[in-house]
Amino acid sequence: MAKPIPRISSRRNGRIGSRKNGRRIPKGVIHVQASFHNTIVTVTDVRGRVVSWASAGTSGFKGTRRGTPYAAQAAAENAIRTVIDQGMQRAEVMIKGPGLGRDAALRAIRRSGILLSFVRDVTPMPHNGCRPPKKRRV
């Protein structure tokens, strides 16, 4: 009458152990997605695995205040605070989107003390993509 319970607990311990192994990351990539209604800051390692993320919504802003530059600044500070504890010194910044939080998030990243190797705008631009809907007749 062997019970499979110890196997489950050992798997859970293994998961915690694997999370601890991926601790020290000296270099990473900070992705800032700034839409008109929200700003999402994601910190990944060089291979693209997410280490930490925060958005204006998770930073405690609701409704229209999420689109403000101050909310983007708070989101960037929250996302970066955890990775500085994990030992990140250098980072690349990828900024995407037309929102108000672009500059504020970049300013917050610069203030955090991480050395930025480059800042790149990766906003998707159509090479005259989809056909627009037909004009309204009122």
N, C-alpha and C positions, 0 to 999 in steps of 0.2 A: 504493500500500500504506500508507494512512494508518492509524495506530493510534488507538483511542479512549482510550488511557491518559491523555493530558494533560487531557482533559475531566473525568475522574473526580477527578484531583488538584485541578483548579480548583474543582470542586464542594465538595470537602472543605475547601479554603481558604475558600470562601464561607461554609460553615457556621460555621467558626471566627470569621470576621469578623462574622457576624450575632450570634453569641453575645457578642462583645465590644461590639456596639452597645447591647445591652440591659443596660448596666452600671449606671448611676447610677439608683437608685430611692429617692427621698426618703421615699415613703409606701407602706405595704404592709398586708397582712392576715395575721395569724398564726392558723392554724387548729390547735386542739389537740383530738385525738380520744382520749379516755381510756376505754378498755375495761377490764374487770377483769384482763385478761391482758397488755395492752400499752398503750403510749401513743405516738401518732404526732403529731409536730409538723410542720406544713407551712407554709412562708412563701410567700405569693403577692404579686404586685403588685396594684394596685387593680382591674385588669381580670380577675384570677383566674388568671393564668398562673403556674405554679409556678416559684419562684426557687430554693428550697432546702427540703430536708426531712430529718428524722431521726426515728428511732424508738428505743425502749428496746432493741430487738433490734440495730439497727445501731450503737448506742453500746456494744456489747460485753456486754450482759446476756443470759443464756440461761435458759430454763425459767421457774420461778415468780418469779425475781427481776425479770423484766421488768415485772411488775405493781406494783412497789413505787414509793413516791413518789420515792426517790432516783434510780431509773432514769428517771423522767419528767423530773426536774430535769436530768439529764445530757443527755437527748434535746433538751430545750428549749435548753440552752446550745449544743449542737452545731449545731442548726438556725439559731440566731440569729448565731453567730460569723461565718458566711460572709456574711450580709446586712449586718452592721455594716461589714464591709470594703467592701461595695458602696455604702455611704453612706446606709443607711436610718436616719432619725431618728424618724419618727412611724409608729405602727401601730395597727390595730384588732385586737382579740382575739376570736375566736369559739371557745367551748369547747363540746365535744359529748361526751356519754357520762357514765356513772356511776362511772368508775374512781377509784382512789386517787390517780392522778397529776394530777388537775385542779388542786388548790391548789398542789402543788409546782411544776408547770410554770408556773403564773401567777406564783409567787414568783420563779422563775428569770428570767422575762421582765421583771418589774419591776426586778430587780437589774441587768439587762443595760444599762440606761441609755437604752432606747428610750422615747420619750414615748407613752403609750397614750391615744388619743382616747376609746375606749370598750371595755368588756369585755361581751360578750353571750353568754348561754347559748343555744345552738341545738340542744339535745338534742331529738330527735324525740319528740313525745308523741302517743300515739294518742287520738282522741276516741272511745274505746272500740272500737277496731279489730276485730281478728279474733276469732272465736269460739274459746274455749279448747278443748283436747282433752277428751274425756269422762273422768270421774273413774275412777281405777284401782280395780278390785275384786280384792283379794288373798285 
